[in-house]
């Protein structure tokens, strides 16, 4: 039984270096970041928050996983209230989401005219016309959110940003 368990753990680690597996991992497991909107922020004033993004590769310590994929595009972006969990994100007037590394960044998703009763999860409109390989292949991926409130917050609101990607395996040519 121990041998089967050992092989069950060893096989995924062995195949994690494969470009096809990396493409599947990157296409199914999002980059995430946590952002906090302070209750002290003014209404109708743009506010920016930045956080380092984490991915499945970073959690497992696989530093070369991003080097095995190409043609990386953003296919989904969501903003979810995590503290308080049921907080209505309808207090947001507009949202812009950027992904970057160092001083370089690119706009990947937006949402304007957010409904007052949207709930605790907000799906953003994605711009998937651009490849973001350069950003994903860097050592640290940074997510920046720029938003404006339509109503004042009662408490600080922590939100999780999740960015879904689509990738292609990098094949030797």
Secondary structure, 3 states (H helix, E strand, C coil): CHHHHHHHHHHHHHHCCCHHHHHHHHHHCCEEEEEEECCCCCCCCCEEEEEECECHHHHHCCCCHHHHEEEEEEEEEEEEEEECCCCCHHHEEEEEEEEEECCEEEEEEEEECCCCCCCCEEECEECCCCCCHHHHCCCCCEEEEEEEECCCCCCCEEEEEEEEEEEEECCCC
